[in-house]
C-alpha cells in the first residue's frame, strides 16, 4: 500500500516538474517575442 502511494506521488511530482518547465519555456518565449517586436518597431535615431 505504501509502495503504491510512493509511486503515485512520484508520478504527480514528475507531472508538476514537466508543467513547471513548460511554463518557464513558454514565458521565456513570450519575453523573447516581446523584445523582438519592440526592437523591430523602434526606428533608428539619426
N, C-alpha and C positions, 0 to 999 in steps of 0.2 A: 504494500500500500504506500509506503514511504517512497519507494522507488518510482512509482507512477507519478507522485506529486513532484518529485525532483525533475523528472523528465518533462512534465507539463510546464513547470516554472522555467526550465531552461529554454524550452521552445518559445515561451512567451517573451523571455528576455531577448532571445535572438530576433524575434519579430520587432520588438521595440528598438533594438540597435539598428536593424535594417531601416526601419521607418525614420529614425533619427538621422542616419546617414543620407537617406533620400531627401529629407527636409533640408539638411545642410547643403547638399549639392544643388538643390532647387533654388535656395535663397542665394547661393553664390552665383548661379546662372542669372538670376534676376538682377543682382547688383551689377554684374558684368554687362548685361544688356542695357541697363540704365546709364552706366558710364559711357558705353559705346555710343548710345543715342545722343547723350549730351555733348560728346566730343564732335559728332557729325554736325549737330545743329549750330554750334558756335562758328561764326565767321572769323577768319584771322584778322587781327587788327594791323593795319599798315598805314 
